[in-house]
Amino acid sequence: QLQASGGGLVQAGGSVRLSCAASGLRFTAYPMGWFRQAPGKEREIVAAIDRSGGFTYYPTSVKGRFNISRNNAENTVYLQMNSLKPEDTAVYYCAASLNNYQLRATREYRYWGQGTQVTVSS
């Protein structure tokens, strides 16, 4: 089970930190990702991290603003989001992947959290 938290309302230019706590699975075996879905849009990946935490992936849209990290001792993955823009408004989901070598491949993500809303006001 993956439990995401930390969303809320923030002004443009602000920061939010999302957390995703894992239970019932061997956390260190799974690469982890954060995705988002805005109304009327497809779900997209915004960050991913490999099992060890040594390799990360970001799409161009968030690179330099978002940072993913994980604490394997606490079975938690984080997403630090800085310099937020109104277009970052979405429901954010964490997910666990089965493939440590294709972090950006949505099809490889097997387990999903329930999502947390982030709203960025202009």
Secondary structure, DSSP 8 states (H G I E B T S, - for coil): -EEEE--EEEETT--EEEEEEE-SS-GGG--EEEEEE-TTS--EEEEEE-TTSS-EE--TTTTTTEEEEEETTTTEEEEEE-S--GGG-EEEEEEEES-TT-TT-GGGEEEE---EEEEEE-
